[in-house]
Amino acid sequence: MLLLLLLVGLALVGIFRIRTVEVVGNSHYTADQIKDLVIKDRYSENSLYLYLKYRYFHTEQIPFVDKIEVSLLSVGKVRIRVYEKSLIGYVSYLGANLYFDKDGIVVESTSQVREDVPEISGLTFTSQALYQKLEVEDEQVFSVILNVTQLLQKNELYPDRIEFKKDLELQLHFANVRVALGKGEWMGEKIGRLKQFLPELEGESGTLHMENYSEDSSMVSFKRDM
């Protein structure tokens, strides 16, 4: 009986040996890097074992990755689907750029600047560590950043910097033009109108005041720098 079980086990190992790996959903990591991160020991070379591992058991965290799913396409073929974390901003600290996700978790510390992620300034944080949450005075700041960056992307607006003033009031920086948005009220409407105003301010230097813009008041003014 023991010999029979051993033979069956060896047969299963041979049958479910991974021969083909399909990687989808990745952008930060290459397909080969994902393969190395997921299939990193001899047990993981078994398609059934790898499927069950990622289906039912906790797996280690991978920077930039929110979740990984493994599908069994055939006995020798697996699909690794990568769900990457969405970076919503970065803060500069002691010469490094700390990129964080929607929950405020620091995902990367680097000297490089990613053009698709805005710089966030004006935040006060008491501590920072890689793969840990930025300790800020008011944690709702992360939901504000997420909301604003989504609205900006929707309207195809890409500021050089998003600045927090007192009481979480927002100011956007586009070259020499500053846009004072105020607090969260009517933010969608403000940014929608901003898309129409910005082309008219090209080459200007000053502050566009939109703090009081609302459904009832379209009050907007531009104050040029002296």
C-alpha positions in Angstrom: 0.0 0.0 0.0 2.8 2.4 0.9 4.5 1.7 -2.3 1.3 2.3 -4.2 0.8 5.6 -2.5 4.4 6.6 -3.3 3.9 5.7 -7.0 0.7 7.7 -7.1 2.4 10.6 -5.5 5.3 10.5 -7.9 2.9 10.3 -10.8 1.0 13.3 -9.6 4.2 15.3 -9.2 5.1 14.5 -12.8 1.6 15.1 -14.2 1.2 18.5 -12.5 4.7 19.8 -13.2 4.3 23.3 -14.5 5.4 23.6 -18.1 3.7 26.9 -19.1 3.1 30.1 -17.1 0.9 32.9 -18.3 1.2 36.2 -16.4 -1.5 38.9 -16.8 -2.2 42.2 -15.1 1.4 43.1 -14.4 3.0 46.5 -15.2 5.5 47.3 -12.5 7.1 43.8 -12.6 8.0 41.9 -15.7 6.4 38.5 -16.3 9.7 36.8 -15.5 10.0 38.7 -12.2 6.4 37.6 -11.2 7.3 34.0 -12.0 10.4 34.2 -9.8 8.4 35.7 -7.0 5.6 33.2 -7.1 7.3 30.0 -8.2 10.3 30.2 -5.9 10.8 26.6 -4.6 10.4 23.1 -5.9 7.0 22.6 -4.3 5.7 25.6 -6.3 6.7 24.0 -9.5 3.7 21.7 -9.0 0.6 23.4 -10.6 -1.9 21.8 -8.2 0.1 22.8 -5.1 0.5 26.4 -6.4 -3.2 26.7 -7.2 -4.2 25.4 -3.7 -1.6 27.6 -2.0 -2.9 30.8 -3.5 -6.5 29.7 -3.3 -6.7 28.7 0.4 -3.6 29.9 2.2 -2.0 33.2 3.2 0.8 34.2 0.9 3.6 36.6 1.5 3.3 40.3 0.6 5.0 41.6 -2.5 5.7 45.3 -2.9 3.4 47.0 -5.4 1.1 43.9 -5.5 -2.3 44.0 -3.8 -3.3 40.4 -4.6 -2.2 37.4 -6.8 -4.6 34.8 -8.2 -3.4 31.5 -9.7 -5.7 29.6 -12.1 -5.2 26.0 -13.2 -5.6 26.1 -17.0 -4.4 22.5 -17.4 -2.3 20.1 -15.5 0.8 21.7 -16.8 -0.3 25.3 -17.4 -1.1 28.0 -14.9 -2.2 31.6 -15.2 -0.9 34.1 -12.6 -3.1 37.2 -12.4 -1.6 40.2 -10.7 -3.6 42.9 -9.0 -1.2 45.8 -8.5 -1.6 48.4 -5.9 -2.6 51.8 -7.1 -0.2 54.5 -6.1 -2.0 57.8 -5.3 0.9 60.0 -4.5 4.4 60.5 -3.0 6.0 62.7 -0.4 9.6 63.8 -0.4 11.6 62.9 2.8 15.3 63.3 3.4 16.1 63.1 -0.3 13.9 60.1 -1.0 10.4 59.9 -2.6 8.0 57.8 -0.6 5.2 56.4 -2.8 2.1 55.4 -1.0 -1.2 53.6 -1.9 -4.8 54.6 -1.1 -4.4 53.4 2.5 -1.3 55.5 3.1 1.0 52.4 3.0 4.5 53.3 1.8 5.1 51.0 -1.1 8.4 52.3 -2.4 11.3 54.6 -1.4 13.3 55.8 -4.3 15.1 58.8 -5.7 13.3 58.4 -9.0 10.2 60.4 -9.9 7.2 58.6 -11.6 5.5 60.9 -14.0 2.1 59.3 -13.5 2.0 59.8 -9.7 1.6 63.4 -8.2 3.8 64.8 -5.5 1.9 65.6 -2.3 3.2 68.4 -0.1 2.0 70.1 3.1 1.5 66.8 5.0 2.8 66.5 8.5 3.7 62.9 9.4 5.3 61.7 12.7 6.8 58.5 11.3 7.4 56.7 8.1 8.7 53.2 7.2 8.7 51.1 4.1 5.5 48.9 3.9 4.1 50.7 6.8 1.4 53.4 7.0 2.4 57.0 7.0 1.5 58.4 10.5 -0.3 61.7 9.7 -2.3 64.0 11.9 -5.6 63.3 10.1 -6.0 60.0 8.3 -8.9 61.2 6.2 -6.3 62.9 4.1 -5.7 59.7 2.2 -9.4 59.5 1.1 -9.1 63.1 0.0 -6.1 62.4 -2.1 -7.7 59.4 -3.6 -10.8 61.3 -4.5 -8.9 64.3 -6.0 -6.5 62.2 -8.0 -9.3 60.2 -9.5 -11.2 63.4 -10.4 -8.0 64.8 -12.0 -7.4 61.7 -14.0 -11.0 61.6 -15.2 -10.6 65.2 -16.5 -7.1 64.5 -17.9 -5.5 67.1 -15.6 -1.9 66.4 -14.3 -0.7 68.9 -11.7 3.0 69.2 -10.8 2.1 69.1 -7.2 -0.9 68.7 -4.9 -0.5 70.9 -1.7 -2.4 70.7 1.5 -2.9 74.0 3.3 -4.6 74.5 6.7 -7.7 72.4 7.5 -7.1 70.1 4.5 -7.6 72.9 2.0 -6.2 72.0 -1.4 -4.0 73.8 -3.8 -2.9 72.5 -7.2 0.3 73.6 -8.9 0.5 73.7 -12.7 3.8 75.4 -13.7 3.4 79.0 -12.4 -0.3 78.7 -11.9 -1.7 77.8 -8.5 -5.3 76.6 -8.1 -6.9 77.2 -4.7 -9.7 74.6 -4.5 -10.5 75.0 -0.8 -12.0 72.0 1.0 -14.0 69.0 -0.3 -17.3 70.6 -1.1 -18.2 70.6 -4.9 -14.7 69.2 -5.7 -16.0 67.3 -8.8 -17.6 70.5 -10.2 -14.6 72.6 -9.4 -12.2 70.3 -11.2 -14.6 69.9 -14.1 -14.6 73.7 -14.5 -10.8 73.9 -14.0 -10.3 71.9 -17.2 -12.0 74.7 -19.1 -10.0 77.5 -17.3 -6.5 76.2 -17.5 -5.9 76.6 -21.3 -6.7 80.3 -20.9 -4.0 80.7 -18.2 -1.2 79.2 -20.1 2.0 81.3 -19.6 0.4 83.1 -16.7 1.8 83.3 -13.1 -0.6 83.6 -10.2 -3.4 82.0 -8.3 -6.8 80.9 -9.5 -9.3 81.1 -6.7 -12.0 78.5 -6.8 -12.6 78.1 -3.0 -16.2 79.5 -3.2 -17.3 77.8 -6.4 -20.5 75.8 -5.9 -23.8 74.9 -7.5 -25.2 78.3 -6.5 -22.1 80.4 -7.0 -19.7 80.3 -10.0 -17.4 82.9 -8.4 -13.9 82.4 -9.7 -11.0 84.9 -9.8 -7.4 85.0 -10.9 -4.8 87.0 -9.1 -1.6 87.5 -11.0 1.7 87.5 -9.2 3.2 90.9 -8.8 
